[in-house]
Every structure is written in C-alpha cells, then in structure tokens.
Amino acid sequence: MDKRTTEKEAVAELRDGMTIGIGGWGSRRKPMSIVREILRTDLRDLTVVTYGGPDAGLLCATGRVARLVYGFVSLDSIPLEPHFRKARQAGSFRASELDEGMLQWGLYAAAQRLPFLPTRAGLGSDVLTINPELRLVRSPYDDAEELVAMPALELDAAFIHMNRADVHGNGQFLGPDPYFDDLYCMAAKRRFMSCEKIVDTADLAKSGSFHTLKIHRAMIDGVIEAPGGAHFTECPPDYDRDEAFQREYAATARDPDAWEAFRQKYLELGSEAEYQEAVRNR
C-alpha cells in the first residue's frame, strides 16, 4: 500500500483540542516541516506530548498549546528553550512536567492499551507535588511498597521524522539513537512519518543494520518525503544542527519585533519548498 502524503494533508486531520505527540529529542531529529505546517494553520488548544525542543517553543510561542506534557524542553546547545521559558513564565499553557522515564512509561502504557503502568520514577521528587492528579498504587506482591501510577498518554496523532522510509511506512534511523519514535506511533490513533528520502524497501536493508529499522508499516498511516524536514534540528548523518539558525531563533525570544519578523519570514509564509529555499539563500 502506497502511503505517501504531504504535510498539509497530514495536518488537515488535526482539530482544535486534540492531543498530539511529537517525536525526536530536544533539538534532534524533530519533524519540523510538520510543525511548520501546524503553524500555518489556526489550530488552537492542543495538548502536546514531547521530549521537547523547538517544536514545543514554536507551538507555545504562537498560542497553539493548551497543555504541554514534557520531560524537558531544550535546544541541546542552548540548555533551556527560550520561547518555551517565556510562555511558561507567562502561564500561557498548562504545564505537565514529568520525569523523562514517566513520559516514556505513559507512552508505553498507551501503546499497550493499558490505563497506567507502575513506576518508581518520580518518587521522592516534586513531580508528585506539581502534578497533584498523579496517584500512587500499592504493589499486590509487596504491599509495603507504593509506586507511581503513570497514566497512559493516549494520542490522537503522532508525528516523527526518520532518515529513510519506503512508501509503505517502514522507517529507518541512521543516527545514534532511535529515541522513542516507535512508542509515539504505537500510542496514537493516526501516525505520520516524514523522512529525508523515500527509497525502495530493499534499499533500507542496505543502508543500515537491522536494528535501525525501528518503524514498521503497521505503525504508520502516512509517509512524507521532506528533504531537510528536520531543520534546524540535527538529523545525522544527513546534516548537523543549524547552530547559527538556532541562535537566531533563540535570540528572538528577547525582542518582540525580531520574533515577529522571524515568524513571518520562516514560519507562516509560503510552502515548505519555499521555506527550504529561504534557508539555503539566507
């Protein structure tokens, strides 16, 4: 089955108030062409689940987010994402700040169609204080131990970016880490994968070892060929993070006029192809 689609067609399935998951990690292999397409819409009141990077910062800065569920929000070489920080300090969204392992366990519970999974992550920390909706459960095997009952993070849609994919929805990462992209897909009702290049299925095995084929076709509803689609985050070995662009983006958090110019030039106007052309020619 040929599952090729476009960013616009994928994002057209979203509605106000939905819960979406965004793969990648910090400023690494984020599906930024899809994030930019969301920014070209008037979607509002989203719940966004992410190991956050500029995806979280951009969506918060443009008022798309009602609730952000995250383990961190970082640009890696810039430790704290400045647009996220500005929105967080302004109280413009509901923050659900979790231990990284709790976020993973929430996705895994949703992937397994379980209401929650018990974990020790979060015990002895302020995670339970700042998330009073979280509950503890006693082990039925050792009733002296209480564990955090991490609720399932069920997603209406998930978006990930891979180095290579075929038209059927098999995806391959060629960088150092798969992150939790597979869990995002398994936790979601609709799953879309952008990639640097669509190749024949047989070529997936030639370009990496078996363990790099982390995404299989049953996990994916749509495949988007998007060269440069993770820009300005890194997508090795295809390209590194665009540090100069990232610094320019981060600096606009301090200057409303600079932010407005940045937003207009790179995020709202034109197609994805025009965006990539602007990046090459800047």
Residue pairs with C-beta under 8 A, 6 or more apart in sequence:
1 168
1 217
2 167
2 168
3 167
3 168
3 169
3 217
3 220
3 221
3 222
3 223
4 167
4 198
4 222
4 223
4 224
4 225
5 192
5 222
5 223
5 224
6 224
7 33
7 34
7 36
7 37
7 194
7 224
7 226
7 272
8 37
9 222
10 34
10 37
10 159
10 192
10 222
10 224
11 34
11 37
11 38
11 41
11 43
13 157
13 190
14 20
14 38
14 41
14 43
14 46
14 156
14 157
15 43
16 43
16 44
16 45
16 46
17 44
17 45
17 46
17 47
17 66
18 46
18 47
18 156
18 157
19 46
19 47
19 48
19 49
19 153
19 154
19 155
19 156
20 46
20 47
20 48
20 49
20 155
20 156
20 157
20 158
20 159
21 48
21 49
21 50
21 107
21 153
21 155
21 157
21 158
21 159
21 184
21 187
21 188
22 30
22 31
22 35
22 48
22 49
22 50
22 55
22 56
22 158
22 159
22 160
22 184
23 29
23 30
23 31
23 158
23 159
23 160
23 161
23 179
23 180
23 181
23 184
24 30
24 31
24 51
24 53
24 55
24 160
24 161
24 179
24 181
24 230
24 233
25 51
25 53
25 177
25 179
25 180
26 51
26 52
26 53
26 72
26 74
26 75
26 76
26 233
27 53
27 54
27 74
27 75
27 76
27 77
27 78
27 232
27 233
27 234
27 241
27 246
28 53
28 76
28 175
28 177
28 179
28 233
28 234
28 235
28 241
29 161
29 162
29 173
29 175
29 179
29 230
29 233
29 234
29 235
30 53
30 54
30 55
30 161
30 230
30 233
31 55
31 159
31 160
31 161
31 192
31 193
31 194
31 226
31 229
31 230
32 54
32 55
32 161
32 229
32 230
32 231
32 232
32 233
33 161
33 194
33 224
33 226
33 228
33 229
33 230
33 272
33 275
34 159
34 161
34 192
34 194
34 224
34 226
34 229
35 54
35 55
35 58
35 59
35 159
36 266
36 267
36 272
36 275
37 272
38 59
38 64
39 58
39 59
39 62
39 64
39 263
39 267
39 268
40 267
40 268
43 64
44 63
44 64
44 66
45 66
46 59
46 64
46 65
46 66
46 67
47 65
47 66
47 67
47 68
47 69
48 55
48 56
48 59
48 64
48 65
48 67
48 68
48 69
49 69
49 70
49 103
49 106
49 107
49 153
49 155
49 184
50 56
50 68
50 69
50 70
50 73
51 70
51 71
51 72
51 100
51 103
51 179
51 180
52 68
52 70
52 71
52 72
52 73
52 74
52 81
52 84
53 73
53 74
53 75
53 76
53 81
53 233
54 75
54 81
54 83
54 232
54 233
54 246
54 249
56 65
56 68
56 70
56 73
56 81
56 84
57 73
57 75
57 81
57 82
57 83
57 84
57 87
57 253
58 83
58 267
59 65
60 68
60 83
60 84
60 87
60 88
60 92
60 93
61 83
61 84
61 86
61 87
61 253
61 259
61 263
62 263
62 267
63 92
65 87
65 92
65 93
66 93
66 94
67 93
67 94
67 95
67 96
68 84
68 93
68 94
68 95
68 96
69 96
69 98
69 103
69 106
69 153
70 95
70 96
70 97
70 98
70 103
71 97
71 98
71 99
71 100
71 102
71 103
72 100
73 80
73 81
73 84
73 85
74 80
74 81
75 81
75 246
75 250
76 241
77 241
77 243
77 246
78 246
78 247
78 250
81 250
82 250
82 253
82 254
83 249
83 250
83 252
83 253
85 253
86 253
87 93
88 95
95 130
96 131
97 127
97 130
97 131
98 106
98 122
98 127
98 131
99 121
99 122
99 125
99 127
100 121
101 119
101 121
102 119
102 121
102 122
102 127
102 148
102 150
103 153
104 180
104 183
105 117
105 119
105 121
105 150
106 117
106 150
106 151
106 152
106 153
107 153
107 180
107 183
107 184
107 186
107 187
108 117
108 183
108 187
109 115
109 116
109 117
109 150
109 151
109 152
109 153
110 152
110 153
110 154
110 155
110 186
110 187
110 188
111 183
111 186
111 187
113 152
114 152
115 151
115 152
116 137
116 149
116 150
116 151
116 152
117 149
117 150
117 152
118 137
118 139
118 147
118 148
118 149
118 150
119 147
119 148
119 150
120 147
120 148
121 148
121 150
122 128
122 134
122 148
122 150
123 146
123 147
123 148
127 134
127 148
128 134
128 136
128 148
134 148
134 149
134 150
134 151
135 148
135 149
136 146
136 147
136 148
136 149
137 146
137 147
137 148
137 149
138 145
138 146
138 147
139 145
139 146
139 147
152 187
153 187
154 187
155 184
155 187
155 188
155 189
156 188
156 189
156 190
157 188
157 189
157 190
157 191
157 192
158 184
158 185
158 187
158 188
158 190
158 191
158 192
159 184
159 192
159 193
159 194
160 171
160 181
160 184
160 185
160 191
160 192
160 193
160 194
160 215
161 193
161 194
161 195
161 226
161 229
161 230
161 235
162 171
162 172
162 173
162 181
162 193
162 194
162 195
162 196
162 215
163 172
163 173
163 174
163 175
163 195
163 196
163 197
163 235
163 237
163 238
164 171
164 172
164 174
164 195
164 196
164 197
164 198
164 199
164 203
164 204
164 207
164 208
165 171
165 172
165 193
165 195
165 197
165 198
165 199
165 204
165 215
165 223
165 225
166 198
166 199
166 200
166 201
166 204
166 223
167 198
167 223
168 201
168 217
168 223
169 193
169 215
169 216
169 217
169 218
169 219
169 220
169 221
169 222
169 223
170 201
170 204
170 213
170 215
170 216
170 217
170 220
171 181
171 193
171 195
171 213
171 214
171 215
171 216
171 220
171 223
172 204
172 207
172 208
172 212
172 213
172 214
172 215
173 181
173 208
173 212
173 214
174 207
174 208
174 212
174 236
174 237
174 238
175 234
175 235
175 236
175 237
176 236
178 212
178 214
181 214
181 215
182 214
182 215
182 219
184 191
185 191
185 193
185 215
185 219
185 220
186 219
190 221
190 222
191 219
191 220
191 221
191 222
192 220
192 221
192 222
192 223
192 224
193 215
193 220
193 222
193 223
193 224
194 223
194 224
194 225
194 226
194 229
194 230
195 223
195 224
195 225
195 226
195 229
196 226
196 227
196 228
196 229
196 230
196 235
196 238
197 225
197 227
198 223
198 225
199 207
204 213
205 213
226 272
227 276
228 239
228 276
228 279
229 235
229 272
230 239
231 239
231 242
231 245
231 276
231 279
232 241
232 242
232 245
232 246
232 249
232 279
233 241
234 240
234 241
242 279
245 279
245 282
248 262
249 262
251 258
252 258
252 259
252 261
252 262
253 259
265 278
266 275
266 278
266 279
270 278
